[in-house]
Amino acid sequence: MAAARAVTDATAPAAMTAAAAEPEAPAAPPEVGSVEIHEGDNLEVVRGLPDESFTLIYLDPPFNTGRVQERALETARSRHPSRSSEAIVRRGFHGREYVRIRGDLRAYDDRFDDYWGFLEPRLLEAWRLLADDGTLYLHLDYREAHYAKVLLDALVGRERFLNELIWAYDYGAKTRKRWPTKHDTILVYVKNPQCYWFDSDAVDREPYMAPGLVTPEKAERGKLPTDVWWHTIVPTTGREKTGYPTQKPEGILRRVVQASSRPGDRVLDFFAGSGTTGAVASALGRHAVLVDHNPEAVAVMRDRLPHARVFAQPTEPGHPSHP
């Protein structure tokens, strides 16, 4: 990040002088960050959160199966007809261009249009909640990532696109009829391209693929990950495993949290699932807000994060819950 690097450069001479004077003490481990778990409709919950209050937002929405997302969309529209996503878009961002592009995609693939209708109001809320130096990570599967990239570019501005991350893994059955699909895509957008927070020095490093081609010092330290992350899925045995079907590995979230937030910052995940974002953020000294409508997910998070405060959303008569 430009801002983080500028701070580092500006303080470099003083830091080097201090290091020469005496050995640097090992960094103290961060204090455990707080965690809030909200059980309820994520769109309803996040609408009650204050503007620009999160440095990092990570979203891992359900993949496009059609029926679940469609029901959630109907609920959102019927509860707030005056705040339809199309009206919000036309009042700001790239209005006319966005409406045209979405219309083109609707004509091409109405299944994605249903899915995007579910995601769009939630992404607009996420953008509202993102601080000026904040970063949004949107985790999708390969079938939807390209459509979502085009629409997000039009929705918030192509200049705010930072990265396409590929999480590659090698597990499970493999077809012999095409190249086996073994990756997810994470789209990364920043609220302000001039001052977003990105700290590459804080990220866990990985081994060089050819350590003999670099100095022993570099080989020992490891290299900064690129935009392709080779990382196993959550092992079927081990301390991480919660049994929740869509659980993501802590190593993936650790990189995200380390790079795009600082100790004391607030992190939001409103498709929280098993609570991996909260577990990692809290361990790194960040304050996490997690939202999920599924009671099973909330039960898993309660067990995993015993220090968390849990809030239940009141259920109104006639308001259907998500499946």
N, C-alpha and C positions, 0 to 999 in steps of 0.2 A: 504494500500500500504506500501511496505517496506520502500521506501524513505520518504514518508510523516510521518510514525510512527517514523523513526529514527530522523527526525528533531524535532518532538514533544518531544521525550525522551531526546534528547540532551539539550533542552532548559527548561525542566521541573523544575529543582531546582531554576533557576533564576525566572521563572514565578511564582512559589509558594512563593518565598521570596517577590516578588513585591506585590502579592495579600495580603500577611499578613501585609504589610506596610500600604496599603490604599485600599479602595474599588475600584473595577474595574469599569471604566466608561462604559456605554452601547456602543456597537459597532456602528459606524456611518454607515448609509445605503450606499451601494456601488453606485458609480456614474453610470449613465446609459451608457451602452456600445454602440458602433457604430454598424450599420447594413448596409450591402450591399446586394441588391437584383439583381441577374443577370437573365434576361429572355433569354432563349436559350437552345440549346442542352447541357445537363449537361456534357457529355463527352468532348465536344469541350471547354466548359468553364473551366473545372477543369484542362485540359491539359495546360492551360496558367497560372496556379498558381504555386508558387515556392515550391520546395521540403521542407518537414518537417516544414511546416508553421502553423500547427494546432495541438493544444493539444487534442482536442476532435472532433471526426467526428461521427455524428449520421445519419444513413441512414434508411429510411423507404420506400423501393422501392415498386412499384405496385405489387400486388399479381399475381401469375402466371395464366394469362388468355390466354396466347399464342400469339394472333395476334399482340397486341401493342408491346410487347417486341421483337417479331421477326422482325418487321419493323425497330425498333430502331437499332437492331443488324446489319441489312443489311446496314443501313446508316453509322454506325461506321466503318464497314469493307471497304466499298467502298471509304471512304474519306481517310483512312490511311492504305492501304494494306501492307505497309512495317512494320507496328507496330501491326500486328495481335497478339491477346492475347496469342496464342499458342507459338509464337516465344518469347514473353516476358517471359513466364513461363519457357521455356527451357533454357533461359540464366541465370536464378536465382532461388531462393527459392529451392523447392524440386523436380525440373524438372521431372525426369523419373518416380518417384513414382506418382506424380500428374497426368501425362499424362495417366498412367496405370489406376489409380482410375477413372479418368473422362471417359475413354473408357469403363470401367465396368459399370458405371452408365448409359452411353449412351445406352448400349445394354439392360439395364433393363428398362429404362424409357426415351424415346427420348423427351417427353414433357418437362421434367426437363432440359434436355440438351439444348433445345432451350432457356429456361429461364436463365440457367446458362451462356449461350453464351452472353446474354444481360448483366448480372450482372458482369461477370468476368473482362472485361476491366475497368469497373467502380470501382471495388474493388481494382484492381491493382493500379489505380490512387489514390484511397483513401489511400492505404498503402504508396505510395510514398509521399503523402502530410502530413502524420502523423508524428509528432515530436517524438523524441526518448523516451520521457516520456508520449507519447500520448496513447489514448484509442479509439478503434473503436467499436461502437454499431450498430449491424445490426438487424433490426426489421423485422421479417418474420411471416407468418402464419404457422400453424402446419403442413400443407402439404409439405412445402419445407424446414423447419428448419433442419431436420435430414440429408438430402442430402447436404445442404449448410455447415453444421458442418463438415462433412467428407471431403468435398473438401477444405474448408478453412484451416482445420488442415494440409492437404497436401500442400496447396498453400503457407501458411506463417509459418507453424510449429505448431505442437500440443502444444508445450511448451508455446506458446503465447496465448492460450485459457485461459480466466480468469473465465467466468461465463456463465451459461445459465439462463437468467432471465425469469420468467413466469409472464406475466401481466394477472391476472384473473379478470373477470368482470361478472356480472349477469344481463344481459339485453337482451331483444328481444325474439323472438320465440324459443321454445325448442322442439326438436324432442322427440318422445316416442319410437323410434326404436333403439336408442343407447344412450350412455352418451352424453348429450348436450355439444357441443364444445363452450366453453366460455373462451378462452384464446389466447393470442399471445405469441410468443417467441422472445426474444432479445438475440442474441449471442454477447458476449463481448470478444474482443481480445486486447492485449496490444503490443505495438511495441517492448518494451524491458522489459522482465519479471523482471529484476533486478532494474529498476528505474522508473516504471510508477507512475503516480500521482493518489492517491486515498485517499480522506479525509472523513472518516466516521463521524467525528465530525460535519461536515458542513451539513449533510443530515437531512432533516425534519424527526422527529421521529413519531412513530405511537403507539396507545394504546396497552397495554398488553391484550392478550385474556383472561387471568385470573389474573386481577390486585390484587386479594386477596392473591396470592401466592408470591408476592414480597413486599418489604418495601414501605411505603407510598411515600418516596422520589423517588424511582424508578418508581412507578406507575404514579406519577405526571410528571416525565420527559418523560416517554414513552420509547419504545425500538427501537433499530436500525432495519430497515426493513431487512428481509432475502432475498433470491433470488426468493421468490414468493410475488408478489405485488398485493394486492387486491385494486382495484381502479375503480371507476365508469368510464364509457365513458363520453364524453362531454355532459353535460345536454342539453336537447332540449331547455331550456330557461336559461338565465343567461348571465353574461358579457362575458364569454369565447366564446360562440357560434358565429361562423362566417358564418355558412351555407355551408361551404366547406365539401363535403361528406366524406373525409378520415381524417378529423381533429382529432388529438390526444390531450388528456387532458394535461393541463399544469403541473399537479401534477406528471405525469410520467416523463416528460422532466426535471422538476425541480430536481428530484433526480439524474438523469443522469448528469446534468450540475454541481450541487453542489458537487457531489462525484469526478468527473473526470476532473475538471478544476478549475482554480483560477481566481479571479478578474484580468482583464487585458489580459487573455488568449484569443486565437482565436478559434472559434467554426465553424464547417462547416456542412451544411446539403444541399446536392444537389438533394434531392427529397423533396423540401421544402413544397409543398402543401400550407396549410393555414398559414405557418410561425410560428408555435408554438415554434420551436427550437429557432428562432430569438427573439421572444417575451420574452421567459424565460431567454435566455442568456443575452440579453441586460439589462433586469431588475436586473440581478445579477452582472452586471458590466463586462460582457465578450463582446468580439467583434465578431459578427456573420457575416458569409457569407452564403447567401441562393441562391439556383439556382433552377429554374423550367422552363420548356418549355411552360407550359400552361398559356395563357394570363389571364384566369379566376383566377388562383392561384396568379398570380402577382398582379392582381387588388385587391384581398382580402388582400394580404400582404401590399400593399400600404396603404389601409385604416387602417389596424391594426397597422402598424409601420410607422407613418407619418414622423418620423425623419430619415428614411432609405434613402440611396442613391440608385437609380435605374439605372441599366445599361442594355441596349438592345443589344443582339448579332446581328451583321449584317447578313442578309440572303443572301446567294449566289445563283445565278441562277442555277436551276436544283437540288438544295439540298432540298429534301422533309422535311417538318416539321413533328414532331410526332403528332399523333391524339390527 
